Each structure stands twice: as C-alpha cells, then as structure tokens.
C-alpha cells in the first residue's frame, strides 16, 4: 500500500499536534517505522505496538510497565484517510492523561493533510496552466491529446474563439502597492469565473478568455483600471480560435503598447493607426520621433494635439485655445519651420499626427 504522507508534511503535523497537547507525537508508517516525531532521536526506529495497530486496525494503549520494542507508554491510534489505513499516530505519556487527545489528534491530522493536499493540487494546477498557456501564446509544440484533455476542464476546444488579455503592472510602484493590486486582479478573475491565466515574472498577467465570456464580463476590466489607477495597463487581443492564441497574444501586446496620453486600456479591434504604430521597430520609432515631433517643445505639441482634435479647423482651434486666428497661424508656421513639416499641409500634417500618436504610446 503506497504511503501518501511525505516526511516533511508529517513532521509539520506532529509539531502542530504537540503544540496542542504538549506531549511527544510519533507518526508510524505501515511497516512500524517512526518516520516523523517530535522526539527526533526516535525517527527511523521500529515501533512494535505501531506495527500491531496497523495489523489490528484499532487503538492500542501502552502502560508504563509494558515492555515492547521501541515503544514508550502512550496511546497509539490508527489514522485512516479516505477509508484507507495510512499510519499510526502515537501520543507519548500516561494513557489516562493522553487518551483525551486521541480524537483531537485524528481530526487535526485530517484537516492539516487535507489543507496540504489542496495546496499541492493548487500548485499543480498553476504549473499546468503556465505550461498550457505558454505553449498556446508562443505557438509551441504540445501533445494534442494532452492539450485537448486539459482544455476540456474549462469547457474549451481548440476551435473555441477566445481573446488573450495582457495586464501589465508598473514595476515602479512599491511591493506593498503591488500586492494590493495583485489582489484586485485575482478578484477580477474570480468575478469573471476564469482560472485559465498565468503570471509572467516580474509584472505581466496573461488571461485567455472565451470571447462569449469576454463579451459578458468586458466591463470588469475598466472597473479594474478605475480601482488600480495608473499602475495597470491592459491590452485586449483580437478574437482567434484557441489554436491561434499566439496571434491574439501578439495583438494584445500591440494594444498595450499603443497606450499613452492617459489611456490605460485598449482593445486591438478598436485601434486603427495604433495597429501600425504598435508593430513598429523601436529603433525606427525613435528615429522617426527625433526627425519629427521631438523638434517641438511641449507647448507646441499640445497645440498640435488640439489642432488635430479639431480636424485642422483654424476656427475651432482658436475657440478652444482662446487664440486670435493670426496668432494661431503664426504658431503653426513656426512649427513648420522648426520641424520641417507644415501642419497646414495634409501630407505634412499626417506625418506630425503620426509622430504625436507614436510619442504618446512610447
């Protein structure tokens, strides 16, 4: 019969039991060997009565005058888990004194072991999630049967249309703040009812969500931004079959990269120019910015933002900025001279507009 309690767990249990009853505790395996004890020198020794308890399947008490190999006075209780006799719990001391702890010891052991099993199961689930999601978003080879069996736990198939959602934490914030933010993220996932996510150290959560589920719970993500403030950026990828989630992940990264100018959430489907900007090589982006928009100071950049928001209308821009038309024209001509691009020309204005968009997302 295989033994289910490892030595480390058993040692933690006997220490906890001793804190309750203040008597030495032994865990005895099915061969009668003490494999965990608060009396360290007894670990690895044979316990004759423990072996008898395994054979008889009932509690045996040992009085002070009794003489059994490797056995001290006390109460020795069979411990059953899921109906299977796994070990013997030995409580050292006068049986009349320690007998009252027998039932309590069984219950505490069962609770601690169940908690340990839940921790192990949770840890295994997280490891499997990490492995499966990593394979999906990086398009890595994985056993088809294993993948389909695992996805079935989430009522998903390789044909299910899903979105990959990337949540980026700003690492500039203190660890204490991050722990609170991580709690809010976990709570949001709990509300959505999905555990199909992983964490990429040091600051990225990746969630794969059935698009129907996303449509129902999409409001949770803006709420998460409202609660967490500037510490979060969320990119939501395009709808793809689960077998093509690497494409959704890539578009989620583009959506996240497009964020700037106070925006903290972007859905790839809703982007236009940002789709191109998000996929631009960083070196080329820097060269383009240096060549265009970085020739201008912040005041000039702000003026252009208003000008473009007014569809290049001089009248509307003047009204928004409380400027005289001649003053605005002078400022636009000055911007043209400094940058080499005339904002009153459609083609040159398009270059400056792209520069502003690229700058806000960098």
BELPEDA-V738343 format. One line per field, one symbol per residue. phi: phi as a letter, one per 30 degrees, with the letter a starting at -180 (. if undefined). A space follows every 10 residues. Layout:
phi: ???
This chain:
phi: .dcccddddd dddddddddd chbdbbccdd cicdcaadce dcdjcdbdde dddeddibdb cbddddbbdi bcelcbcdcc bhicdcabcc cdkdeddced cedddddddd dddddddddd ddddddddee dddedddchc daeddddddd dddchcbdcd dbbccccccd ddddeddddd dddddddddd ddibcdbbbc dcabcbccbe ddddedcedd dddddedcid dcbbccdddb eedcdddddd dddddddddl iidbbbceec dbededddcd eeddeddddd dbdddcdddd ddddededdc hidddddedd chcdeddddd ddddddddci bddccedddd dddddddddd cd
